Amino acid sequence: MIELTADTRHFEAGMKKASQSIREFVEAYKAIPTVKQRAIHQFLRDFFDVHKKPPTVREIQAHFGYRSTNSVTSLLDALERKGFIRRVKRQSRNIVFLNKRSNSTREADAVE
């Protein structure tokens, strides 16, 4: 059996800490919206400011010129996963905006 020296233990502890830091960085990077996601989010906010209600998927589709509603749904899914919006199931105009005040606290900014 190979005996671990203090240097080896120190190296292993450093590697464990580094891999944890990398995982934290990757998770934080995944939470950053893409350019398309930011554009959709800004459109949602602007539409809500003007009409006092969120747009439908078809209205988003028409605004951005997408061929299918699936493109819009995918972008909304990503915004929801990243914590920028929440959607109510089986309801038209189902988008609720969330503010990211800190990593752990999210508060509704607009109501259904």
C-alpha positions in Angstrom: 0.0 0.0 0.0 1.2 3.5 -0.9 1.4 5.9 2.0 0.3 9.4 1.3 2.6 12.2 2.3 1.5 15.6 3.5 2.4 17.1 0.1 0.1 14.5 -1.6 -2.7 15.2 0.8 -2.3 19.0 0.3 -2.3 18.5 -3.5 -5.5 16.4 -3.4 -7.2 19.0 -1.2 -6.2 21.7 -3.6 -7.5 19.7 -6.6 -10.8 19.1 -4.8 -11.2 22.8 -4.1 -10.3 23.7 -7.7 -12.8 21.3 -9.2 -15.5 22.7 -6.9 -14.6 26.2 -8.0 -14.8 25.1 -11.7 -18.3 23.6 -11.1 -19.5 26.8 -9.4 -18.2 28.8 -12.3 -19.9 26.6 -14.9 -23.2 26.8 -13.0 -22.9 30.6 -12.8 -22.1 30.7 -16.5 -25.1 28.6 -17.4 -27.3 31.2 -15.6 -26.3 34.0 -18.0 -28.9 34.4 -20.7 -27.9 34.3 -24.3 -28.4 37.2 -26.7 -31.7 35.7 -28.0 -32.9 35.0 -24.5 -32.1 38.6 -23.5 -34.0 39.9 -26.6 -37.0 37.8 -25.7 -36.9 38.9 -22.1 -36.7 42.6 -23.1 -39.6 42.2 -25.5 -41.7 40.5 -22.7 -41.0 43.4 -20.4 -41.7 46.1 -23.1 -44.9 44.3 -24.2 -46.1 44.1 -20.5 -45.3 47.8 -20.0 -47.5 48.8 -23.0 -50.3 46.3 -22.8 -50.3 45.5 -19.0 -50.3 41.8 -19.8 -47.7 39.4 -21.1 -47.7 38.4 -24.8 -48.9 35.1 -26.1 -46.4 32.6 -27.6 -47.8 33.5 -31.1 -47.3 37.2 -30.5 -43.7 36.6 -29.6 -43.3 34.3 -32.7 -44.7 37.0 -34.9 -42.6 39.8 -33.4 -39.3 37.9 -33.9 -40.3 36.2 -37.2 -39.9 32.6 -36.0 -41.4 29.9 -38.2 -42.7 27.8 -35.3 -43.9 28.3 -31.8 -41.4 25.6 -30.7 -38.6 28.1 -31.1 -40.3 30.5 -28.7 -41.2 27.8 -26.3 -37.5 26.6 -26.1 -36.4 30.2 -25.4 -39.1 30.6 -22.7 -38.1 27.3 -21.2 -34.5 28.5 -20.9 -35.5 31.8 -19.3 -37.6 29.8 -16.8 -34.7 27.4 -16.0 -32.4 30.4 -15.5 -34.9 32.0 -13.1 -35.9 35.1 -15.1 -39.6 34.1 -15.6 -42.1 31.7 -14.3 -45.0 30.2 -16.4 -48.4 29.0 -15.2 -49.4 25.7 -16.7 -52.4 25.6 -19.0 -53.0 29.3 -19.1 -52.7 31.8 -22.0 -50.4 34.8 -21.3 -48.9 32.7 -18.5 -45.6 34.6 -18.0 -44.7 36.0 -14.6 -41.4 38.0 -14.3 -39.0 37.3 -11.6 -36.2 39.5 -10.3 -32.9 37.9 -9.3 -32.1 39.9 -6.2 -29.5 37.4 -5.0 -28.6 33.8 -5.8 -31.2 32.4 -3.4 -33.9 35.1 -3.4 -36.4 35.5 -6.2 -39.4 37.8 -6.1 -42.2 38.2 -8.4 -42.1 41.5 -10.3 -45.4 41.3 -12.1 -48.4 39.1 -11.4 -50.3 36.9 -13.7 
